[in-house]
Amino acid sequence: MPSLPSTAPLQRTRPVAVGHWRAFLAVARHLNFRAAADELALTQSAVSRQIQALEDEVGVPLFLRHTRAVELTSAGAQLQRAVVPALERMDAAVRLVRQTAGRKSVAITTWASFASTWLIPRLEAFQREHPDIDIRIDASDAQVDLDTSDVDLALRYSLPSGRVDGAERLFGEQLAVVASPWLLKSTEPVRQPTDVARFTLIEAGDAHRNQHLEWLSWRRWFAAHGCPLLQPPRWLYFNYAHQIVQAALSGQGLALARMPLIADALASGDLVEVLPGRRLDSPLAYWLLVGPRSSPRPEVQAFCAWLRAEAARTRQSVGEHSGG
């Protein structure tokens, strides 16, 4: 038996013009067509036509027209709640684009710990030298494709075998045992590797689940110094390197920290290197990668030159004498 044709009305799927939504919001705000027309600098009949066109598009009445008043229907109220924040976000984005149009800027992607402990503390110096350049930092563990995004350069952390072609090495890495100086004053001196077992040891929580981070583990440091079975009274785990540094600064234990990220804290005396002759080399390194479309821009070149100078100072402060 042949099926009967469907009598259900076809639903419209084309987008609604933004002008219709602005007319709708003006009428919904004032509940008056004349006041809405004055706000939009249109005639009252033009606003009425836009509202009628919108109602035709969505398929239901949005207003109840009384002799002396206008009232939102339940469908109109539902749409008003959805449309107001959407248009506000769009207007805010347009304002931001207008404000930044023509300004020189550099957009950087890096990971949160590097931004917090190395990049941000140094940015003031660059801003003093280049007050006309805006900086935008996207701190995320997700790698951004510089060929397709609006990001100008990436600061990354990886093994040499994992780096992207064209990446420039900024500095390498050693791991050092560090602590707050006042924590060390409250106990017997630390003279040999087994002495660290008297303290809480701070470590990356996923160091033993991630082959990439295994290089940064206390287990590896113990093995390198002939005490693989050493166990502290307690462990303190964090997800991010800057949290590990912060815990050490606040005297919560000993941290096996990445030298480039703590060089400033060591120089200022906020952290003290415990067993300075017992650093551990890491094969990981820090890299600069510049987007191909961004590299010719003078502001990007200026930022990269500043980065290289800061990286040279970091290499000197941690005792790295080779560019790798």
VOPAGU-2260 file (C-alpha; in pm, 1 decimal, decimal comma):
REM VOPAGU-2260
SITE   aa  ch    i         X         Y         Z
SITE  MET   A    0       0,0       0,0       0,0
SITE  PRO   A    1     160,9     332,6     -99,2
SITE  SER   A    2     240,4     564,6     187,6
SITE  LEU   A    3      46,8     887,3     215,5
SITE  PRO   A    4     239,2    1210,8     176,5
SITE  SER   A    5     337,1    1372,2     507,4
SITE  THR   A    6     121,2    1661,9     616,2
SITE  ALA   A    7     377,2    1791,0     871,2
SITE  PRO   A    8     496,0    2141,9     784,1
SITE  LEU   A    9     852,7    2171,4     662,6
SITE  GLN   A   10    1077,5    2331,7     922,8
SITE  ARG   A   11    1286,3    2622,6     804,1
SITE  THR   A   12    1660,3    2568,7     845,2
SITE  ARG   A   13    1808,8    2885,5     696,2
SITE  PRO   A   14    1966,4    3133,8     938,5
SITE  VAL   A   15    1771,4    3438,0    1051,9
SITE  ALA   A   16    1908,0    3779,8     957,7
SITE  VAL   A   17    2076,9    3962,6    1246,5
SITE  GLY   A   18    1866,7    4271,7    1173,0
SITE  HIS   A   19    1552,0    4076,5    1257,7
SITE  TRP   A   20    1697,5    3981,8    1595,8
SITE  ARG   A   21    1794,1    4340,9    1675,2
SITE  ALA   A   22    1442,5    4458,3    1592,6
SITE  PHE   A   23    1301,2    4176,8    1804,9
SITE  LEU   A   24    1516,8    4267,3    2106,0
SITE  ALA   A   25    1432,2    4637,4    2078,2
SITE  VAL   A   26    1057,2    4563,5    2077,3
SITE  ALA   A   27    1098,8    4308,8    2359,1
SITE  ARG   A   28    1291,1    4561,8    2565,8
SITE  HIS   A   29    1043,8    4848,0    2522,6
SITE  LEU   A   30     726,4    4643,8    2458,5
SITE  ASN   A   31     643,3    4925,3    2220,0
SITE  PHE   A   32     696,5    4937,5    1843,1
SITE  ARG   A   33     732,4    5317,9    1828,7
SITE  ALA   A   34    1002,6    5325,2    2100,5
SITE  ALA   A   35    1184,0    5037,7    1930,9
SITE  ALA   A   36    1173,2    5224,4    1599,8
SITE  ASP   A   37    1319,3    5535,9    1762,8
SITE  GLU   A   38    1604,2    5330,8    1916,2
SITE  LEU   A   39    1687,4    5169,9    1582,2
SITE  ALA   A   40    1640,1    5489,1    1377,4
SITE  LEU   A   41    1379,7    5311,0    1160,9
SITE  THR   A   42    1019,0    5374,2    1084,0
SITE  GLN   A   43     759,1    5196,0    1291,0
SITE  SER   A   44     632,6    5012,2     982,1
SITE  ALA   A   45     987,9    4890,4     905,3
SITE  VAL   A   46    1018,7    4745,0    1255,0
SITE  SER   A   47     676,0    4582,0    1221,8
SITE  ARG   A   48     781,8    4421,3     891,6
SITE  GLN   A   49    1100,7    4283,3    1049,4
SITE  ILE   A   50     906,7    4134,5    1339,7
SITE  GLN   A   51     653,3    3981,3    1100,7
SITE  ALA   A   52     935,6    3835,8     890,4
SITE  LEU   A   53    1097,2    3690,3    1203,3
SITE  GLU   A   54     769,6    3532,8    1313,8
SITE  ASP   A   55     731,1    3382,4     967,5
SITE  GLU   A   56    1082,3    3239,6     994,0
SITE  VAL   A   57    1036,8    3078,7    1335,2
SITE  GLY   A   58     678,2    2975,1    1264,8
SITE  VAL   A   59     509,4    3110,1    1580,0
SITE  PRO   A   60     395,1    3450,9    1711,1
SITE  LEU   A   61     650,0    3622,1    1931,4
SITE  PHE   A   62     432,2    3908,4    2051,4
SITE  LEU   A   63      70,8    3955,3    2150,4
SITE  ARG   A   64     -48,3    4284,4    1998,9
SITE  HIS   A   65    -301,5    4457,1    2219,2
SITE  THR   A   66    -465,7    4793,3    2146,8
SITE  ARG   A   67    -232,8    4990,5    2371,4
SITE  ALA   A   68      36,5    4740,4    2462,9
SITE  VAL   A   69     264,9    4467,0    2331,9
SITE  GLU   A   70     335,4    4149,3    2526,0
SITE  LEU   A   71     590,5    3872,3    2469,7
SITE  THR   A   72     455,2    3525,8    2406,8
SITE  SER   A   73     619,1    3232,8    2585,1
SITE  ALA   A   74     811,1    3155,9    2263,2
SITE  GLY   A   75     920,7    3520,2    2243,9
SITE  ALA   A   76    1043,4    3514,3    2602,7
SITE  GLN   A   77    1237,6    3194,2    2534,5
SITE  LEU   A   78    1405,8    3347,8    2233,3
SITE  GLN   A   79    1482,4    3667,4    2420,9
SITE  ARG   A   80    1671,9    3474,6    2690,5
SITE  ALA   A   81    1879,5    3299,6    2424,6
SITE  VAL   A   82    1941,9    3589,5    2187,9
SITE  VAL   A   83    2040,8    3861,7    2438,3
SITE  PRO   A   84    2367,9    3695,3    2555,9
SITE  ALA   A   85    2454,1    3582,8    2203,0
SITE  LEU   A   86    2430,6    3933,9    2058,0
SITE  GLU   A   87    2609,3    4080,4    2359,3
SITE  ARG   A   88    2902,6    3842,8    2300,4
SITE  MET   A   89    2908,5    3931,4    1932,5
SITE  ASP   A   90    2900,6    4306,0    2007,4
SITE  ALA   A   91    3178,8    4265,3    2264,5
SITE  ALA   A   92    3391,8    4078,7    2010,8
SITE  VAL   A   93    3336,4    4351,9    1752,5
SITE  ARG   A   94    3438,4    4618,0    2006,0
SITE  LEU   A   95    3754,7    4424,0    2087,6
SITE  VAL   A   96    3843,4    4385,4    1719,0
SITE  ARG   A   97    3789,2    4757,3    1663,3
SITE  GLN   A   98    4006,8    4845,8    1962,3
SITE  THR   A   99    4293,7    4623,0    1849,8
SITE  ALA   A  100    4271,6    4704,2    1478,1
SITE  GLY   A  101    4597,6    4856,7    1363,3
SITE  ARG   A  102    4779,6    4784,1    1691,4
SITE  LYS   A  103    5100,4    4585,0    1694,5
SITE  SER   A  104    5065,5    4261,3    1888,1
SITE  VAL   A  105    5233,6    3924,8    1944,6
SITE  ALA   A  106    5036,2    3611,8    2035,9
SITE  ILE   A  107    5224,5    3333,3    2216,3
SITE  THR   A  108    5118,8    2979,8    2297,1
SITE  THR   A  109    5297,0    2790,5    2573,7
SITE  TRP   A  110    5214,2    2570,4    2871,1
SITE  ALA   A  111    5095,9    2707,6    3205,1
SITE  SER   A  112    5400,4    2624,0    3418,0
SITE  PHE   A  113    5645,7    2785,7    3178,3
SITE  ALA   A  114    5425,6    3093,5    3147,4
SITE  SER   A  115    5396,6    3127,0    3526,2
SITE  THR   A  116    5755,3    3062,7    3629,4
SITE  TRP   A  117    5966,2    3186,2    3337,6
SITE  LEU   A  118    5782,9    3398,9    3081,2
SITE  ILE   A  119    5546,9    3621,8    3280,4
SITE  PRO   A  120    5803,0    3734,8    3541,5
SITE  ARG   A  121    6024,8    3860,1    3258,3
SITE  LEU   A  122    5758,1    4029,7    3045,0
SITE  GLU   A  123    5779,3    4363,8    3222,3
SITE  ALA   A  124    6126,9    4417,3    3077,8
SITE  PHE   A  125    5999,6    4363,1    2723,8
SITE  GLN   A  126    5703,4    4593,5    2781,7
SITE  ARG   A  127    5934,4    4868,4    2905,1
SITE  GLU   A  128    6139,3    4838,6    2587,8
SITE  HIS   A  129    5837,4    4805,6    2357,7
SITE  PRO   A  130    5536,9    4983,0    2514,4
SITE  ASP   A  131    5355,2    4992,0    2179,8
SITE  ILE   A  132    5339,3    4610,9    2139,8
SITE  ASP   A  133    5049,2    4418,1    2292,4
SITE  ILE   A  134    5115,0    4064,6    2419,5
SITE  ARG   A  135    4861,2    3781,6    2427,7
SITE  ILE   A  136    4953,1    3455,7    2602,8
SITE  ASP   A  137    4755,4    3137,0    2548,8
SITE  ALA   A  138    4868,9    2904,9    2830,3
SITE  SER   A  139    4749,2    2557,3    2743,9
SITE  ASP   A  140    4889,6    2205,8    2721,3
SITE  ALA   A  141    4725,9    2166,4    2379,0
SITE  GLN   A  142    4962,1    2220,7    2087,3
SITE  VAL   A  143    4849,0    2492,2    1848,4
SITE  ASP   A  144    4906,5    2469,2    1472,7
SITE  LEU   A  145    5091,8    2789,6    1381,8
SITE  ASP   A  146    5009,2    2740,9    1014,4
SITE  THR   A  147    4634,9    2776,1    1067,3
SITE  SER   A  148    4585,9    2967,1    1394,1
SITE  ASP   A  149    4620,1    3337,0    1479,5
SITE  VAL   A  150    4908,6    3258,4    1717,4
SITE  ASP   A  151    5248,7    3397,0    1618,8
SITE  LEU   A  152    5492,8    3177,9    1807,5
SITE  ALA   A  153    5507,1    2874,6    2034,8
SITE  LEU   A  154    5731,1    2796,7    2330,7
SITE  ARG   A  155    5749,8    2419,5    2369,0
SITE  TYR   A  156    5912,5    2155,8    2585,0
SITE  SER   A  157    6018,7    1823,8    2440,2
SITE  LEU   A  158    6293,7    1577,8    2363,0
SITE  PRO   A  159    6511,5    1679,6    2067,4
SITE  SER   A  160    6356,3    1395,6    1867,5
SITE  GLY   A  161    6009,7    1537,9    1931,6
SITE  ARG   A  162    6071,0    1892,0    1820,2
SITE  VAL   A  163    5908,0    2039,1    1512,0
SITE  ASP   A  164    6124,2    2124,6    1209,5
SITE  GLY   A  165    6235,7    2486,0    1230,2
SITE  ALA   A  166    6223,2    2500,8    1610,2
SITE  GLU   A  167    6507,5    2688,7    1777,6
SITE  ARG   A  168    6653,8    2554,4    2101,9
SITE  LEU   A  169    6644,9    2812,1    2382,7
SITE  PHE   A  170    6803,8    2608,6    2663,4
SITE  GLY   A  171    6831,3    2260,1    2800,8
SITE  GLU   A  172    6753,5    2129,4    3143,6
SITE  GLN   A  173    6901,8    1995,1    3464,1
SITE  LEU   A  174    6710,3    1887,1    3772,3
SITE  ALA   A  175    6812,3    2006,2    4116,7
SITE  VAL   A  176    6695,7    1930,1    4470,1
SITE  VAL   A  177    6565,3    2256,5    4617,5
SITE  ALA   A  178    6393,5    2374,0    4933,5
SITE  SER   A  179    6290,9    2683,6    5123,0
SITE  PRO   A  180    6586,2    2810,9    5333,1
SITE  TRP   A  181    6377,8    2825,7    5650,0
SITE  LEU   A  182    6278,4    2460,0    5608,5
SITE  LEU   A  183    6646,0    2362,7    5603,9
SITE  LYS   A  184    6718,4    2569,1    5915,6
SITE  SER   A  185    6476,1    2357,7    6116,1
SITE  THR   A  186    6661,3    2028,4    6069,9
SITE  GLU   A  187    7003,0    1866,1    6049,5
SITE  PRO   A  188    7215,1    1954,6    5744,4
SITE  VAL   A  189    7162,2    1755,7    5425,2
SITE  ARG   A  190    7502,4    1616,3    5331,3
SITE  GLN   A  191    7433,1    1304,8    5123,7
SITE  PRO   A  192    7151,0    1172,0    4901,8
SITE  THR   A  193    7001,9     946,7    5168,8
SITE  ASP   A  194    6941,4    1252,2    5390,1
SITE  VAL   A  195    6654,6    1365,4    5165,5
SITE  ALA   A  196    6448,8    1077,1    5305,7
SITE  ARG   A  197    6393,3    1281,3    5622,9
SITE  PHE   A  198    6169,7    1522,5    5430,9
SITE  THR   A  199    5842,4    1522,6    5244,3
SITE  LEU   A  200    5930,9    1488,7    4876,3
SITE  ILE   A  201    5737,5    1685,6    4616,1
SITE  GLU   A  202    5682,9    1536,1    4272,3
SITE  ALA   A  203    5470,0    1549,0    3957,1
SITE  GLY   A  204    5162,5    1335,3    4018,0
SITE  ASP   A  205    5179,5    1170,1    3676,0
SITE  ALA   A  206    5558,4    1128,6    3659,2
SITE  HIS   A  207    5534,4     747,6    3671,6
SITE  ARG   A  208    5241,3     726,7    3429,7
SITE  ASN   A  209    5394,8     940,7    3158,8
SITE  GLN   A  210    5714,7     834,0    2986,9
SITE  HIS   A  211    5783,4    1197,1    2898,9
SITE  LEU   A  212    5787,1    1293,5    3269,3
SITE  GLU   A  213    5972,0     986,0    3395,4
SITE  TRP   A  214    6292,1    1183,8    3340,9
SITE  LEU   A  215    6178,2    1424,6    3614,7
SITE  SER   A  216    6104,6    1168,3    3884,7
SITE  TRP   A  217    6261,7    1121,1    4224,1
SITE  ARG   A  218    6284,9     748,8    4139,7
SITE  ARG   A  219    6533,6     830,4    3865,8
SITE  TRP   A  220    6728,6    1062,9    4099,5
SITE  PHE   A  221    6745,2     788,1    4364,5
SITE  ALA   A  222    6872,7     534,8    4111,7
SITE  ALA   A  223    7134,3     776,9    3979,2
SITE  HIS   A  224    7270,7     828,7    4330,4
SITE  GLY   A  225    7277,2     466,8    4441,0
SITE  CYS   A  226    6972,1     455,7    4666,5
SITE  PRO   A  227    6690,2     314,0    4448,9
SITE  LEU   A  228    6488,1     181,8    4746,9
SITE  LEU   A  229    6478,9     511,8    4934,0
SITE  GLN   A  230    6135,4     617,1    5063,3
SITE  PRO   A  231    6045,9     946,9    5233,7
SITE  PRO   A  232    5798,1     978,1    5524,3
SITE  ARG   A  233    5540,5    1113,3    5279,6
SITE  TRP   A  234    5492,0    1224,2    4918,9
SITE  LEU   A  235    5325,1    1539,8    4792,2
SITE  TYR   A  236    5203,7    1525,5    4431,7
SITE  PHE   A  237    5103,7    1806,7    4194,5
SITE  ASN   A  238    4993,3    1816,2    3832,4
SITE  TYR   A  239    5197,2    2117,1    3723,2
SITE  ALA   A  240    5560,2    2222,3    3760,2
SITE  HIS   A  241    5471,8    2569,5    3889,4
SITE  GLN   A  242    5270,6    2406,1    4170,4
SITE  ILE   A  243    5575,4    2200,0    4266,4
SITE  VAL   A  244    5784,5    2517,7    4281,6
SITE  GLN   A  245    5520,6    2697,4    4487,2
SITE  ALA   A  246    5503,5    2410,6    4737,1
SITE  ALA   A  247    5881,5    2419,6    4776,5
SITE  LEU   A  248    5876,3    2797,6    4823,1
SITE  SER   A  249    5622,3    2761,6    5101,1
SITE  GLY   A  250    5840,9    2508,1    5285,0
SITE  GLN   A  251    5626,6    2199,6    5230,8
SITE  GLY   A  252    5915,5    1972,0    5139,2
SITE  LEU   A  253    6203,6    1909,8    4900,1
SITE  ALA   A  254    6135,8    1939,4    4528,7
SITE  LEU   A  255    6323,5    1792,8    4236,2
SITE  ALA   A  256    6282,2    2100,3    4018,8
SITE  ARG   A  257    6370,6    2204,3    3665,7
SITE  MET   A  258    6660,7    2448,1    3682,0
SITE  PRO   A  259    6537,3    2691,0    3411,9
SITE  LEU   A  260    6210,5    2735,0    3602,6
SITE  ILE   A  261    6372,8    2806,6    3940,4
SITE  ALA   A  262    6685,1    3000,4    3841,1
SITE  ASP   A  263    6533,8    3331,5    3955,1
SITE  ALA   A  264    6416,5    3186,9    4288,3
SITE  LEU   A  265    6767,6    3049,5    4351,5
SITE  ALA   A  266    6928,6    3382,0    4259,9
SITE  SER   A  267    6698,8    3571,6    4497,2
SITE  GLY   A  268    6751,6    3322,7    4780,8
SITE  ASP   A  269    6384,7    3225,7    4797,0
SITE  LEU   A  270    6496,8    2869,9    4723,7
SITE  VAL   A  271    6820,5    2697,0    4818,0
SITE  GLU   A  272    6980,0    2419,5    4617,0
SITE  VAL   A  273    7027,7    2113,3    4836,8
SITE  LEU   A  274    7325,2    1893,3    4742,2
SITE  PRO   A  275    7439,0    2124,6    4457,0
SITE  GLY   A  276    7681,6    1864,7    4327,8
SITE  ARG   A  277    7398,1    1618,1    4268,8
SITE  ARG   A  278    7213,2    1769,9    3976,3
SITE  LEU   A  279    7060,5    1534,6    3724,1
SITE  ASP   A  280    7076,8    1594,0    3350,1
SITE  SER   A  281    6752,2    1580,7    3155,1
SITE  PRO   A  282    6732,3    1519,8    2781,4
SITE  LEU   A  283    6435,3    1755,2    2755,7
SITE  ALA   A  284    6478,3    2107,6    2621,1
SITE  TYR   A  285    6285,4    2429,7    2563,4
SITE  TRP   A  286    6215,0    2540,8    2207,0
SITE  LEU   A  287    6098,4    2847,8    2015,4
SITE  LEU   A  288    5887,4    2797,4    1705,7
SITE  VAL   A  289    5772,9    3094,7    1496,3
SITE  GLY   A  290    5473,3    3079,2    1263,3
SITE  PRO   A  291    5568,4    3116,7     896,0
SITE  ARG   A  292    5320,5    3398,4     838,1
SITE  SER   A  293    5433,3    3586,5    1149,1
SITE  SER   A  294    5811,7    3574,2    1116,4
SITE  PRO   A  295    5845,9    3878,8     883,3
SITE  ARG   A  296    5657,5    4113,7    1118,9
SITE  PRO   A  297    5885,8    4356,7    1306,0
SITE  GLU   A  298    5704,2    4316,4    1638,1
SITE  VAL   A  299    5745,0    3937,0    1622,1
SITE  GLN   A  300    6111,9    3974,6    1535,9
SITE  ALA   A  301    6155,7    4212,2    1831,1
SITE  PHE   A  302    5991,1    3966,9    2069,4
SITE  CYS   A  303    6202,2    3676,0    1941,4
SITE  ALA   A  304    6521,5    3880,1    1981,3
SITE  TRP   A  305    6420,7    3957,4    2340,3
SITE  LEU   A  306    6343,0    3588,9    2403,5
SITE  ARG   A  307    6684,8    3485,3    2276,0
SITE  ALA   A  308    6855,4    3736,3    2506,0
SITE  GLU   A  309    6654,5    3613,5    2805,3
SITE  ALA   A  310    6730,9    3253,3    2713,0
SITE  ALA   A  311    7103,4    3334,5    2703,1
SITE  ARG   A  312    7077,3    3479,4    3054,7
SITE  THR   A  313    6898,6    3165,8    3171,8
SITE  ARG   A  314    7168,4    2942,8    3021,0
SITE  GLN   A  315    7430,6    3146,1    3203,0
SITE  SER   A  316    7247,6    3140,8    3537,1
SITE  VAL   A  317    7201,9    2762,0    3534,3
SITE  GLY   A  318    7557,1    2697,5    3416,4
SITE  GLU   A  319    7475,0    2579,0    3065,5
SITE  HIS   A  320    7764,7    2679,5    2844,4
SITE  SER   A  321    7651,5    2521,8    2518,7
SITE  GLY   A  322    7352,1    2593,5    2299,6
SITE  GLY   A  323    7307,6    2217,4    2261,6
